[in-house]
Amino acid sequence: MNVTVLGAAGEVGRSGFLVEEENTKVLMDYGVMFERRGEPPKFPIQVQSRDLNGAIITHAHLDHSGFMPSLYNTGNVEIFATSPTFDLTELLITDMLKLQRREYPFYANHLYNMMRSAKDVPYGDTVRVGPISFELRQSGHVIGGSTILMKAGGKTLFYTGDIKVPGSRLLGPADLDIGPIDLLITESTYSQSEQAPREESERALIDFANEIIDNGGRLFIPSFSVERSQEMLCVLRAHGFKHKIVMDGMALKVNEILLRYPEFHRDPDTFRDAIKSAHSVRHHKDRKNATKDPCVIISPAGMLVGGNAVFYLQELALDKKNGIAMVSYQGENTPGKRLLDEGVVTMDGRDSHVAAAVRQFEFSGHSDSRDLFGMIKNIEGDPQVMTVHGDAEACTTFAQQIQERFGLKAFAGELSQTVTV
């Protein structure tokens, strides 16, 4: 079995890995990477559908799924994922094309053809593509998100995609009952840091929310549409938060998708009740009314790059009674990162210092160093380990640490590198 790295080598984004056994080729993920605002996205090393026998999407986030429609420029190939992954992928790529259509070498019709080739795969079912077989396992990262356990030529590969070993309020833990493996391809995003315990982050957020509301203010929680917005709602609900909660933007469409798949939730009844309890913003007049009284507002974009976040910042940022809770990853050179570092936002083309209280809370959907090392410690066999999906320093250091702690052959994946198992 040969595995070629098409992306995510020393970088977070454009994930893509090509597995080859005999004359059969299967693609694992095919995403995009967004650079600084105003710069075009980066794509993985390109392959053609005519050279593939199958493709797999681990989860819907665009850095893993966003370039898949390009395969349908020149033909068709069967594509495999869980049902919610397909629904969320279609939603996110459609939105991506609306915002930056000229940046991509494909159009809505290619996405349509991709969805016509979709093959839903439940967790644990075995799929065979020639001499290659694989299963999707729960990753704990996002609804419908998967790891890939793949077998070919008597060897076994385990690809984490994005993984959250303990799961979250919405999701159960990652399924790591995988048996002996020969190659581990693991994300490295937070391999060099330890996150605050989730219970600690939840309590701090609840205390902040109550503090703002008690002072007559409004709390804005800019949040990723997929998963983070819904988790914030469930956290508030789980802690008995008594005040009004408003949801806005694409998160509402995501809510509708997630409600269709209760079997993928840790606690579907609690999730359904939480969604029903929130006030949905469907029109601009509702948006303006939402900011009049003390409440919590959950809305994209998580990094404050466009979306309804711009409206809420303009309405709330200059009043010291209000608060802004940053619960999502903030990329370099994003408005969210600037708000955290400098306390400044740009409104109507001018920089303004924010008077509202701004605090950051850790709610990552990725595993930290403790979880990643715990995962590797319990893996059976004597696998090679390839570290990917982290910055260059994180991937290199993580590989060195794995070698030192566990005596495994570990290395940071490099673009276009082929590994033989």
Sequence and secondary structure as in RCSB ss.txt:
>XXXX:A:sequence
MNVTVLGAAGEVGRSGFLVEEENTKVLMDYGVMFERRGEPPKFPIQVQSRDLNGAIITHAHLDHSGFMPSLYNTG
NVEIFATSPTFDLTELLITDMLKLQRREYPFYANHLYNMMRSAKDVPYGDTVRVGPISFELRQSGHVIGGSTILM
KAGGKTLFYTGDIKVPGSRLLGPADLDIGPIDLLITESTYSQSEQAPREESERALIDFANEIIDNGGRLFIPSFS
VERSQEMLCVLRAHGFKHKIVMDGMALKVNEILLRYPEFHRDPDTFRDAIKSAHSVRHHKDRKNATKDPCVIISP
AGMLVGGNAVFYLQELALDKKNGIAMVSYQGENTPGKRLLDEGVVTMDGRDSHVAAAVRQFEFSGHSDSRDLFGM
IKNIEGDPQVMTVHGDAEACTTFAQQIQERFGLKAFAGELSQTVTV
>XXXX:A:secstr
 EEEEEE SSSSS  EEEEEETTEEEEEEE  B  STTS  B      GGG SEEE S SSHHHHTTGGGGGGS 
   EEE HHHHHHHHHHHHHHHHHHGGGSS  HHHHHHHHHTEEE  TT  EEETTEEEEEEE SSSTT EEEEE
EETTEEEEE SS  TT  SSS        B SEEEEE TBTT     HHHHHHHHHHHHHHHHHTT  EEEE  T
TTHHHHHHHHHHHTT  S EEE TTHHHHHHHHHT GGGSSSHHHHHHHHHHSEE  SHHHHHHHTTSS EEEES
 TT SSTTHHHHHHHHTT TT EEEE S   TTSHHHHHHHHSEEEETTEEEE  SEEEE    SS BHHHHHHH
HHT BS  EEEEESS HHHHHHHHHHHHHHH   EEE  TT EEE 
